[in-house]
Amino acid sequence: MKVTPSPVEAGLLDASQAVLKRVSGRTDSLVFASLCRLDGRLVSHVGKAGVPDGQRISAMNSSLLGLAEAFAKEALRSPCSHVSIAAEAGSIIAVRVPSRATGLALSICFDKGESLAMALRLASDTARELADVVDTSN
């Protein structure tokens, strides 16, 4: 059974998809960018061929952020700002979208053509851009 999104959800989907497409056009090293709800449900996704589907990435992103936030709170008694994964093939950054409407997270992956520092900067900028979109669509 296909569920039709509400007008607000459809507006968020269209606007966030446009942001992710713009980001993917800025650099050839982007592998995927995925916006999800903290419960793991996919909102929007762009990616190169061969990457896991957006729903699978969203579920993993939600789990990763939950674990990192619990670890930072327990070990450092401080909130977690982001999670970064550096691998031989590239990097993945997971970050909450800092909107007034809480409950969204961004996962963005770059191949080894992008430095970890630049990946973090692009992820942070994209999360803020998505927050603006979310806040104006609500």
NORSULVEN-V925785 format. One line per field, one symbol per residue. phi: phi as a letter, one per 40 degrees, with the letter a starting at -180 (. if undefined). psi: psi as a letter, one per 30 degrees, with the letter a starting at -180 (. if undefined). Layout:
phi->???
psi->???
This chain:
phi->.cccccdcccccdcccccccccccccaccccabbbbcccgccbaabaccgcdcdcccccccccccccccccccccbfacccabbbbbdciabbbaccccccchbbbbbbbcccbcccccccccccccccccccccccc
psi->kkkklleeeeeeeeeeeeeeeeefffkffkelkkkllfgfkkelkkllkfllleeeeeeeeeeeeeeeeeeeeeefhklkelkkkklefalkkkkkjhlejlgklkkkkkaffkleeeeeeeeeeeeeeeeeeeeff.
